[in-house]
Amino acid sequence: MDSLPKKFDVARCPLCGQANDCQLCTSAAYKGPCWCMQVKIPDELLAQIPEAARNKACLCRDCVMQFHRSRNATTSPVKILPGDFYFENSLMVFTAAYLLRRGYCCGSNCRHCPYAEAARII
């Protein structure tokens, strides 16, 4: 999306146009903290927002997660440290501390996902 119409919907993502589910941009009653407070939104992604929408419309979760996934496919993964996981029934379970350091929700419904709470609020 190269430019925005003069009047654009602040409840829509300026990159893809879908609902951004922002608690601050909605006219609905306050329901708690916004999902974006739980994720890292890189400056490189914010730079992709058209200038007319910067600081006026929020990105959607899909655009943020897609950016993280594509960037992580080309960069080295976050180092797994002792205490970042445990085994349960021969499955590796990551801790919330590790998932926070990774910086995004992978969408795998992880048991200790720190981003799941923000998703339930919306």
MOTASUL-V939258 format. One record per helix or strand of 2 or more residues. SS is the DSSP state (h for helix, s for strand). FROM is the first residue (numbers start at 1). TO is the last residue. If there is no record, write none. Layout:
ss=[SS	SS]
from=[FROM	FROM]
to=[TO	TO]
This chain:
ss=[h	h	h	h	s	s	h	h]
from=[35	43	51	61	85	91	96	116]
to=[38	46	53	74	88	94	102	121]
